[in-house]
Amino acid sequence: MKMFQYITIDSKGFIEEIWACENCRKKNSIQILKGKWRLIDKCEKADFQCDSCRTMQAGTEQPVLSEKQPEGKTPLF
């Protein structure tokens, strides 16, 4: 499966790196056109799920409790 790595910028100016599959990339084409998603890498034969699909799948399954701290976001400025 083709995967694309993007830097995303939210409304508060924070950036985050995400991986998106072909379907999620098409769903978020407006974000790409507006410059809120910037392509930084791609992988032709990836064997992992994209961040968006993984989040949706986790929402349908039982939540897993962990003590891992959420990753901090880095401000753009």
N, C-alpha and C positions, 0 to 999 in steps of 0.2 A: 504494500500500500504506500502511496506517495504521502509524505508528511512535509509540512512547511513550518519553519520556526519564525515567529514574529516577536517584535518588541511592541507591546501595547501601551498606550498612554490613556489613562482614565481622565475624568473631568477635573480632578484635583491636581493633575500634572505628575502623578506617580507612574513609573514604568515597571513593566513586568515582562519576562520572557515566557512565551507559551508555544506549544506545538499544536498545529491544527491539521486535521485530515482534509481531504479534498472536499467532502460535503460541508464541513464547518467553515472552510475557506469560502465556499460559494455563499453560504448563509450570511457571512459577515463581509460581503463584498463592499457594502456601503462604508464600513469602517476602514477598509483598505483604501478606497477611493478618497476618503476624507483625510487620510494620512494618520489615522489613529492606530493602525496596524502597519508596521514596517517590516518587510521581509528581510531576514538576516541569514537564513540557511534553509536548505531543503534536503530531503532524504528520499531516494527513489524506492528503496525496499526496506521500509521500516517494519519492525515486528512489535510495535507498542501502540497503545491507544493514544489518541490526542487528548489534551487536557479537558476540552469541552465534553467529549464523549465519556471520559472517565468520571467527570462530575455528574453527568446525567445518570450514569449507571450506579454511582454511589448513592444518589438520591432515591433510587428504587430499591436498593438493598438496605439491610440493617446497618446503621452507623457503627463504625469500628472506633472504639475509644482508644486513644493513644496519648502519650504525654509529650509528643513532639510539638515544639513551639511552631506556630505558623511563621513562614518566611516573611521577613520584613520587606516592605516595598521601598524602593529607592526613588526619591523625588527627582524629577527631570532637571530642575534648576538648582 
